Amino acid sequence: MIVSVLQTRRYGWNFLPFVGINPRSPFGGGAFLTEIMKTSTTTTNASTTSPTPSAPRIRPLGDVLDDETIKPRNRLLGPWLLERGATMVFAPPGVGKSWFSLAVATAVATCGTFGHWSAESPNRVLYIDGEMDMADLKGRAKLAIKAAEGGNPDLIRENVVLFARHDQPEEEDNFPDFSNPDDADAILAIVRQHRPQLVVLDNLSTLATVDDENAAAAWDNFLKLLLRIKSAGAAVLVVHHSNKNGEQYRGSSKIATTFEAIVRLRPNPREAASDGAAFLLDFTKTRMQSADSRKVFNVSFADARWHWDTLVDPAIAELVRRFLDGEFKSQAEAASVLGISKGEVSKRLGKAYAAGLTTKAEIQAAMAAAKRNAEDGEAH
């Protein structure tokens, strides 16, 4: 605790409610640092003897089954953003990652909705931004509030707390690095002070310095910090960039192991986002039991309104999966197995191509591979 408090005291950070600059707010930098100072004085006057580490808890499964204090996790938003969970959203630059994250934060804070996903209750959000100018962040926040649906919009002014790099005093150049273990205790002190149910990290490239993104070990410090934030009782939404082809996130595959859900946003070739956002949304990883995990959503934000369409139904996504898994050597075989016409198979594949779910070349390659595998099997 001494290290945590002293490191936090070293920074001159500002924390502000979502809209409006109000240093006298109970969540503003002055009050926060005053409390940290008090705690620091008390702590440093206490005994400096290192406490004996507590033994790890290891108990029979029966004790866990009978433990009434273990409750099902609350849904912060829909089935994919759960209490004490970890989610990542990734996309190419300019597609709408921050718009998406602000909309999620708004829905969580107000007990509102985003698309057809709803929050179960209003919750505190700590939004940490690493790159956006404060004028742009303020403008987007106002539009996000205007576009919010359901819930109580009055709650957002205090339920979302901002910690932004470009809101810090000019003379301070010590915004925390989320991959630096020396900053980890100070970051945890911030989370424990504000007690959010959701922490948004926007975005990973500007908040964490990773020398070699493709090296698994290079991510260890950041991933350990995420686990500590979750242990402190908060869910985490990490905003990240996609790789060059836009199909996967940037960096080592090790990143995925930490997250329960990974949301992919891809540019919508039929929509132009001049002053908002337009993207195709799907999940590349989920641990949820939901039909949403097999859907592709067509999402756009324009005129301070979100517009949603389900672009691909589960039957189309399942058809694509079976083709890519090598189950069908031809469209005719798929039609025979599924009990539908060849024309219907072609129609469904056409919708999948339009949605960016797969390409004609990928399906043709998968059918050719299935045909070769079948011929090899007959030869043996």
Kinemage of the C-alpha trace (Angstrom):
@kinemage 1
@onewidth
@group {chain A} dominant
@subgroup {mainchain}
@vectorlist {calphas} color= white
{ca met a 1} P 0.000 0.000 0.000
{ca ile a 2} L 2.912 2.354 0.752
{ca val a 3} L 4.293 1.920 -2.753
{ca ser a 4} L 0.855 2.393 -4.283
{ca val a 5} L 0.148 5.621 -2.429
{ca leu a 6} L 3.553 7.173 -2.935
{ca gln a 7} L 3.566 6.423 -6.652
{ca thr a 8} L 0.096 7.897 -7.070
{ca arg a 9} L 1.127 10.944 -5.085
{ca arg a 10} L 4.043 11.466 -7.486
{ca tyr a 11} L 1.675 12.149 -10.388
{ca gly a 12} L -0.269 15.361 -10.890
{ca trp a 13} L -3.209 13.692 -12.585
{ca asn a 14} L -6.653 15.201 -13.186
{ca phe a 15} L -9.871 13.172 -12.964
{ca leu a 16} L -13.022 14.801 -14.289
{ca pro a 17} L -16.695 13.926 -14.632
{ca phe a 18} L -17.750 13.071 -18.178
{ca val a 19} L -18.934 16.521 -19.313
{ca gly a 20} L -17.652 19.832 -18.008
{ca ile a 21} L -14.400 20.757 -16.311
{ca asn a 22} L -15.045 20.987 -12.578
{ca pro a 23} L -11.937 20.719 -10.379
{ca arg a 24} L -14.101 21.026 -7.251
{ca ser a 25} L -15.975 17.842 -8.114
{ca pro a 26} L -15.609 15.015 -5.559
{ca phe a 27} L -14.066 13.101 -8.450
{ca gly a 28} L -11.740 15.937 -9.522
{ca gly a 29} L -7.969 15.866 -9.247
{ca gly a 30} L -7.792 18.096 -6.138
{ca ala a 31} L -10.026 15.980 -3.892
{ca phe a 32} L -8.436 12.771 -5.129
{ca leu a 33} L -4.897 13.951 -4.438
{ca thr a 34} L -5.938 15.341 -1.031
{ca glu a 35} L -7.247 11.919 -0.027
{ca ile a 36} L -4.108 10.279 -1.371
{ca met a 37} L -1.996 12.716 0.688
{ca lys a 38} L -3.975 11.860 3.839
{ca thr a 39} L -3.645 8.165 3.212
{ca ser a 40} L 0.036 8.568 2.437
{ca thr a 41} L 0.698 10.377 5.735
{ca thr a 42} L -1.194 7.752 7.715
{ca thr a 43} L 0.491 4.927 5.914
{ca thr a 44} L 4.048 6.214 6.190
{ca asn a 45} L 3.566 6.767 9.944
{ca ala a 46} L 2.484 3.176 10.376
{ca ser a 47} L 4.786 0.297 11.094
{ca thr a 48} L 7.210 -0.362 8.267
{ca thr a 49} L 7.403 -4.038 9.058
{ca ser a 50} L 6.520 -6.047 5.946
{ca pro a 51} L 3.284 -7.973 6.493
{ca thr a 52} L 3.389 -11.728 6.358
{ca pro a 53} L 1.884 -12.864 3.046
{ca ser a 54} L -1.416 -14.648 3.522
{ca ala a 55} L -1.575 -18.289 2.521
{ca pro a 56} L -3.337 -19.081 -0.774
{ca arg a 57} L -6.938 -20.189 -0.435
{ca ile a 58} L -7.371 -23.797 -1.487
{ca arg a 59} L -10.676 -25.416 -0.587
{ca pro a 60} L -12.907 -28.335 -1.533
{ca leu a 61} L -15.292 -27.898 -4.423
{ca gly a 62} L -18.152 -28.542 -2.035
{ca asp a 63} L -17.263 -25.395 -0.085
{ca val a 64} L -17.405 -23.391 -3.294
{ca leu a 65} L -20.770 -24.890 -4.255
{ca asp a 66} L -22.169 -24.008 -0.828
{ca asp a 67} L -20.694 -20.489 -0.739
{ca glu a 68} L -23.705 -18.151 -0.952
{ca thr a 69} L -21.431 -15.114 -1.344
{ca ile a 70} L -20.507 -16.250 -4.871
{ca lys a 71} L -23.205 -14.777 -7.102
{ca pro a 72} L -23.720 -14.841 -10.882
{ca arg a 73} L -21.967 -11.908 -12.502
{ca asn a 74} L -24.061 -8.915 -13.472
{ca arg a 75} L -24.395 -8.037 -17.125
{ca leu a 76} L -22.908 -4.603 -17.598
{ca leu a 77} L -24.110 -4.665 -21.210
{ca gly a 78} L -25.689 -7.610 -22.969
{ca pro a 79} L -24.223 -11.110 -22.619
{ca trp a 80} L -20.690 -10.149 -23.649
{ca leu a 81} L -19.655 -7.431 -21.156
{ca leu a 82} L -19.867 -8.964 -17.697
{ca glu a 83} L -18.928 -7.836 -14.223
{ca arg a 84} L -15.178 -8.401 -13.657
{ca gly a 85} L -14.817 -9.491 -17.269
{ca ala a 86} L -12.356 -8.482 -19.981
{ca thr a 87} L -13.317 -7.522 -23.524
{ca met a 88} L -11.264 -6.175 -26.403
{ca val a 89} L -12.542 -4.248 -29.421
{ca phe a 90} L -10.245 -3.780 -32.397
{ca ala a 91} L -10.493 -2.020 -35.753
{ca pro a 92} L -8.407 -0.119 -38.303
{ca pro a 93} L -7.871 3.619 -37.691
{ca gly a 94} L -10.872 5.827 -38.377
{ca val a 95} L -13.529 3.099 -38.382
{ca gly a 96} L -15.209 4.023 -35.091
{ca lys a 97} L -13.469 2.348 -32.137
{ca ser a 98} L -13.787 5.389 -29.864
{ca trp a 99} L -17.392 6.060 -30.908
{ca phe a 100} L -18.180 2.443 -30.043
{ca ser a 101} L -16.417 2.679 -26.679
{ca leu a 102} L -18.119 5.945 -25.728
{ca ala a 103} L -21.497 4.417 -26.592
{ca val a 104} L -20.739 1.386 -24.413
{ca ala a 105} L -19.632 3.638 -21.541
{ca thr a 106} L -22.809 5.711 -21.871
{ca ala a 107} L -25.094 2.664 -21.806
{ca val a 108} L -23.288 1.132 -18.810
{ca ala a 109} L -23.373 4.396 -16.857
{ca thr a 110} L -27.049 5.173 -17.468
{ca cys a 111} L -28.562 1.663 -17.440
{ca gly a 112} L -29.331 2.253 -21.094
{ca thr a 113} L -29.128 0.280 -24.312
{ca phe a 114} L -26.719 0.042 -27.222
{ca gly a 115} L -28.168 -1.754 -30.198
{ca his a 116} L -30.296 -4.506 -28.686
{ca trp a 117} L -27.948 -4.925 -25.711
{ca ser a 118} L -29.123 -3.576 -22.368
{ca ala a 119} L -27.469 -2.803 -19.045
{ca glu a 120} L -28.985 -4.355 -15.922
{ca ser a 121} L -28.215 -1.371 -13.683
{ca pro a 122} L -26.344 1.953 -13.797
{ca asn a 123} L -22.642 1.554 -13.049
{ca arg a 124} L -19.545 3.698 -12.603
{ca val a 125} L -17.165 3.899 -15.599
{ca leu a 126} L -13.544 5.050 -15.535
{ca tyr a 127} L -12.685 6.112 -19.095
{ca ile a 128} L -8.928 6.394 -19.686
{ca asp a 129} L -7.969 8.104 -22.948
{ca gly a 130} L -4.421 8.213 -24.253
{ca glu a 131} L -4.542 10.377 -27.353
{ca met a 132} L -7.659 12.463 -28.017
{ca asp a 133} L -7.620 16.238 -27.747
{ca met a 134} L -9.932 17.415 -24.980
{ca ala a 135} L -12.023 19.538 -27.360
{ca asp a 136} L -12.659 16.480 -29.529
{ca leu a 137} L -13.324 14.280 -26.514
{ca lys a 138} L -15.813 16.783 -25.121
{ca gly a 139} L -17.576 17.091 -28.481
{ca arg a 140} L -17.861 13.355 -28.897
{ca ala a 141} L -19.085 12.958 -25.327
{ca lys a 142} L -21.917 15.416 -25.978
{ca leu a 143} L -22.953 13.504 -29.098
{ca ala a 144} L -22.732 10.189 -27.250
{ca ile a 145} L -25.077 11.510 -24.560
{ca lys a 146} L -27.476 12.842 -27.186
{ca ala a 147} L -27.534 9.467 -28.916
{ca ala a 148} L -28.027 7.473 -25.707
{ca glu a 149} L -31.177 5.365 -25.589
{ca gly a 150} L -33.002 4.166 -22.504
{ca gly a 151} L -31.723 4.682 -19.005
{ca asn a 152} L -31.293 7.935 -17.118
{ca pro a 153} L -29.051 10.403 -19.010
{ca asp a 154} L -28.641 12.558 -15.899
{ca leu a 155} L -26.472 9.823 -14.356
{ca ile a 156} L -23.734 10.098 -16.946
{ca arg a 157} L -22.254 13.360 -15.691
{ca glu a 158} L -20.968 11.694 -12.525
{ca asn a 159} L -21.050 7.986 -13.409
{ca val a 160} L -18.411 8.401 -16.121
{ca val a 161} L -15.077 9.699 -14.837
{ca leu a 162} L -12.424 10.748 -17.354
{ca phe a 163} L -8.691 10.311 -16.987
{ca ala a 164} L -7.213 11.752 -20.181
{ca arg a 165} L -3.610 12.300 -21.179
{ca his a 166} L -4.324 15.709 -22.720
{ca asp a 167} L -6.267 16.899 -19.674
{ca gln a 168} L -3.180 16.867 -17.465
{ca pro a 169} L -1.260 20.032 -16.475
{ca glu a 170} L 1.217 21.157 -19.125
{ca glu a 171} L 4.140 20.928 -16.747
{ca glu a 172} L 3.367 17.273 -16.000
{ca asp a 173} L 4.716 14.704 -18.424
{ca asn a 174} L 4.208 11.541 -16.443
{ca phe a 175} L 0.994 9.915 -17.665
{ca pro a 176} L 1.176 6.258 -16.600
{ca asp a 177} L 2.388 3.544 -18.946
{ca phe a 178} L 0.151 0.499 -18.648
{ca ser a 179} L 2.981 -1.834 -19.637
{ca asn a 180} L 5.444 -0.420 -17.102
{ca pro a 181} L 5.425 -2.471 -13.867
{ca asp a 182} L 6.647 0.611 -11.977
{ca asp a 183} L 3.312 2.319 -12.739
{ca ala a 184} L 1.081 -0.659 -11.958
{ca asp a 185} L 0.506 0.082 -8.258
{ca ala a 186} L -0.370 3.723 -8.973
{ca ile a 187} L -2.858 2.647 -11.646
{ca leu a 188} L -4.425 0.156 -9.229
{ca ala a 189} L -4.709 2.927 -6.624
{ca ile a 190} L -6.721 4.974 -9.135
{ca val a 191} L -9.084 2.053 -9.776
{ca arg a 192} L -9.570 1.409 -6.056
{ca gln a 193} L -10.122 5.110 -5.354
{ca his a 194} L -12.882 5.547 -7.942
{ca arg a 195} L -14.299 1.999 -7.653
{ca pro a 196} L -15.604 1.707 -11.229
{ca gln a 197} L -17.461 -1.349 -12.439
{ca leu a 198} L -15.949 -0.766 -15.902
{ca val a 199} L -12.558 0.591 -16.965
{ca val a 200} L -12.213 1.616 -20.629
{ca leu a 201} L -8.660 1.822 -22.038
{ca asp a 202} L -8.723 3.890 -25.243
{ca asn a 203} L -6.459 2.932 -26.853
{ca leu a 204} L -3.837 0.290 -26.201
{ca ser a 205} L -1.234 1.715 -28.591
{ca thr a 206} L -1.204 5.063 -26.780
{ca leu a 207} L -1.483 3.734 -23.224
{ca ala a 208} L 1.038 0.877 -23.236
{ca thr a 209} L 4.570 0.857 -24.632
{ca val a 210} L 5.297 -2.556 -26.115
{ca asp a 211} L 8.644 -2.844 -27.883
{ca asp a 212} L 7.831 -5.942 -29.935
{ca glu a 213} L 4.086 -6.434 -30.327
{ca asn a 214} L 4.522 -9.867 -31.891
{ca ala a 215} L 6.562 -11.217 -28.972
{ca ala a 216} L 4.335 -12.967 -26.443
{ca ala a 217} L 6.548 -12.078 -23.464
{ca ala a 218} L 6.385 -8.363 -24.336
{ca trp a 219} L 2.718 -8.320 -23.272
{ca asp a 220} L 3.218 -9.929 -19.853
{ca asn a 221} L 3.247 -6.737 -17.776
{ca phe a 222} L 0.144 -5.320 -19.435
{ca leu a 223} L -1.813 -8.575 -19.164
{ca lys a 224} L -0.847 -8.963 -15.492
{ca leu a 225} L -2.166 -5.453 -14.864
{ca leu a 226} L -5.488 -6.348 -16.498
{ca leu a 227} L -5.821 -9.324 -14.159
{ca arg a 228} L -5.144 -7.079 -11.159
{ca ile a 229} L -7.779 -4.583 -12.312
{ca lys a 230} L -10.280 -7.438 -12.611
{ca ser a 231} L -9.318 -8.675 -9.136
{ca ala a 232} L -10.078 -5.170 -7.858
{ca gly a 233} L -13.690 -5.701 -9.014
{ca ala a 234} L -13.752 -3.884 -12.352
{ca ala a 235} L -14.442 -5.142 -15.853
{ca val a 236} L -12.102 -3.906 -18.590
{ca leu a 237} L -12.800 -2.847 -22.182
{ca val a 238} L -9.551 -2.509 -24.147
{ca val a 239} L -9.583 -0.571 -27.432
{ca his a 240} L -6.950 -1.749 -29.912
{ca his a 241} L -5.930 -1.500 -33.576
{ca ser a 242} L -6.268 -4.242 -36.152
{ca asn a 243} L -3.416 -5.671 -38.198
{ca lys a 244} L -2.807 -4.614 -41.797
{ca asn a 245} L -5.546 -6.761 -43.337
{ca gly a 246} L -8.068 -5.741 -40.686
{ca glu a 247} L -9.091 -9.299 -39.872
{ca gln a 248} L -7.225 -9.702 -36.577
{ca tyr a 249} L -5.931 -7.497 -33.792
{ca arg a 250} L -2.346 -6.255 -33.822
{ca gly a 251} L 0.145 -8.195 -31.715
{ca ser a 252} L 0.779 -11.624 -30.257
{ca ser a 253} L -1.910 -14.291 -30.126
{ca lys a 254} L -1.211 -14.458 -26.386
{ca ile a 255} L -3.359 -11.350 -25.923
{ca ala a 256} L -6.530 -13.299 -26.679
{ca thr a 257} L -6.158 -15.615 -23.694
{ca thr a 258} L -7.039 -12.818 -21.252
{ca phe a 259} L -10.296 -11.779 -22.909
{ca glu a 260} L -13.710 -13.371 -22.627
{ca ala a 261} L -14.969 -11.560 -25.711
{ca ile a 262} L -13.198 -9.946 -28.667
{ca val a 263} L -15.208 -7.568 -30.850
{ca arg a 264} L -14.091 -6.855 -34.411
{ca leu a 265} L -15.078 -3.692 -36.270
{ca arg a 266} L -14.429 -3.633 -40.007
{ca pro a 267} L -15.046 -0.844 -42.525
{ca asn a 268} L -18.401 -1.085 -44.239
{ca pro a 269} L -17.695 -0.815 -47.980
{ca arg a 270} L -21.228 0.437 -48.611
{ca glu a 271} L -21.219 3.198 -46.023
{ca ala a 272} L -19.147 6.354 -45.731
{ca ala a 273} L -18.576 7.790 -42.274
{ca ser a 274} L -17.927 11.472 -42.947
{ca asp a 275} L -18.593 12.766 -39.441
{ca gly a 276} L -19.455 9.645 -37.468
{ca ala a 277} L -18.821 5.920 -37.777
{ca ala a 278} L -19.784 3.026 -40.045
{ca phe a 279} L -18.641 -0.521 -39.528
{ca leu a 280} L -19.465 -4.219 -39.587
{ca leu a 281} L -19.411 -5.679 -36.086
{ca asp a 282} L -18.867 -9.311 -35.183
{ca phe a 283} L -17.209 -11.386 -32.475
{ca thr a 284} L -13.967 -13.266 -33.134
{ca lys a 285} L -14.054 -14.778 -29.642
{ca thr a 286} L -16.825 -15.242 -27.097
{ca arg a 287} L -17.430 -17.389 -24.061
{ca met a 288} L -21.097 -16.444 -24.070
{ca gln a 289} L -23.982 -18.662 -25.051
{ca ser a 290} L -25.711 -16.261 -27.416
{ca ala a 291} L -26.798 -16.155 -31.036
{ca asp a 292} L -24.986 -12.809 -31.265
{ca ser a 293} L -21.685 -14.684 -31.405
{ca arg a 294} L -22.631 -15.901 -34.909
{ca lys a 295} L -24.055 -12.653 -36.264
{ca val a 296} L -22.608 -9.766 -38.206
{ca phe a 297} L -24.110 -6.342 -37.437
{ca asn a 298} L -24.199 -3.402 -39.809
{ca val a 299} L -23.705 -0.369 -37.545
{ca ser a 300} L -23.511 3.338 -38.314
{ca phe a 301} L -23.536 6.559 -36.315
{ca ala a 302} L -24.839 9.670 -38.048
{ca asp a 303} L -26.874 12.725 -37.048
{ca ala a 304} L -26.353 11.815 -33.362
{ca arg a 305} L -28.132 8.489 -33.798
{ca trp a 306} L -27.002 4.889 -33.895
{ca his a 307} L -28.416 2.669 -36.638
{ca trp a 308} L -28.260 -1.126 -36.394
{ca asp a 309} L -29.103 -3.944 -38.781
{ca thr a 310} L -28.405 -7.649 -38.484
{ca leu a 311} L -26.530 -8.226 -41.705
{ca val a 312} L -25.972 -11.950 -41.540
{ca asp a 313} L -28.245 -14.391 -39.800
{ca pro a 314} L -26.864 -17.426 -37.957
{ca ala a 315} L -27.761 -19.826 -40.797
{ca ile a 316} L -25.472 -17.951 -43.198
{ca ala a 317} L -22.619 -17.805 -40.706
{ca glu a 318} L -22.990 -21.542 -40.056
{ca leu a 319} L -22.959 -22.306 -43.789
{ca val a 320} L -19.716 -20.374 -44.215
{ca arg a 321} L -18.157 -22.156 -41.257
{ca arg a 322} L -18.996 -25.579 -42.687
{ca phe a 323} L -17.566 -24.660 -46.094
{ca leu a 324} L -14.338 -23.338 -44.553
{ca asp a 325} L -14.084 -26.441 -42.338
{ca gly a 326} L -13.909 -28.526 -45.528
{ca glu a 327} L -17.265 -30.273 -45.175
{ca phe a 328} L -18.494 -29.579 -48.733
{ca lys a 329} L -16.750 -30.263 -52.039
{ca ser a 330} L -19.319 -28.250 -53.998
{ca gln a 331} L -22.373 -26.055 -53.600
{ca ala a 332} L -24.478 -28.931 -54.915
{ca glu a 333} L -23.234 -31.174 -52.104
{ca ala a 334} L -24.015 -28.477 -49.540
{ca ala a 335} L -27.539 -28.131 -50.946
{ca ser a 336} L -28.080 -31.891 -50.747
{ca val a 337} L -26.821 -32.180 -47.156
{ca leu a 338} L -28.777 -29.139 -45.942
{ca gly a 339} L -31.976 -29.988 -47.810
{ca ile a 340} L -32.144 -26.675 -49.681
{ca ser a 341} L -31.756 -25.737 -53.330
{ca lys a 342} L -28.418 -24.981 -54.940
{ca gly a 343} L -29.755 -21.519 -55.700
{ca glu a 344} L -30.420 -20.933 -51.994
{ca val a 345} L -26.832 -21.956 -51.161
{ca ser a 346} L -25.566 -19.494 -53.748
{ca lys a 347} L -27.843 -16.773 -52.375
{ca arg a 348} L -26.632 -17.277 -48.814
{ca leu a 349} L -23.003 -17.241 -49.896
{ca gly a 350} L -23.670 -14.011 -51.784
{ca lys a 351} L -24.927 -12.405 -48.567
{ca ala a 352} L -21.837 -13.646 -46.741
{ca tyr a 353} L -19.579 -12.082 -49.401
{ca ala a 354} L -21.447 -8.776 -49.156
{ca ala a 355} L -21.079 -8.775 -45.378
{ca gly a 356} L -17.357 -9.427 -45.570
{ca leu a 357} L -17.813 -12.694 -43.707
{ca thr a 358} L -15.749 -14.535 -46.324
{ca thr a 359} L -14.760 -14.217 -49.985
{ca lys a 360} L -15.569 -16.182 -53.106
{ca ala a 361} L -11.900 -17.119 -53.419
{ca glu a 362} L -11.852 -18.524 -49.862
{ca ile a 363} L -14.949 -20.664 -50.510
{ca gln a 364} L -13.543 -21.947 -53.821
{ca ala a 365} L -10.230 -22.789 -52.149
{ca ala a 366} L -12.042 -24.604 -49.329
{ca met a 367} L -14.087 -26.679 -51.819
{ca ala a 368} L -10.940 -27.546 -53.786
{ca ala a 369} L -9.180 -28.643 -50.589
{ca ala a 370} L -12.173 -30.774 -49.575
{ca lys a 371} L -12.133 -32.408 -53.008
{ca arg a 372} L -8.410 -33.209 -52.741
{ca asn a 373} L -8.857 -34.644 -49.258
{ca ala a 374} L -11.659 -36.869 -50.520
{ca glu a 375} L -9.541 -38.099 -53.439
{ca asp a 376} L -6.581 -38.799 -51.141
{ca gly a 377} L -8.850 -40.791 -48.880
{ca glu a 378} L -10.131 -42.904 -51.757
{ca ala a 379} L -6.545 -43.540 -52.965
{ca his a 380} L -5.650 -45.044 -49.586
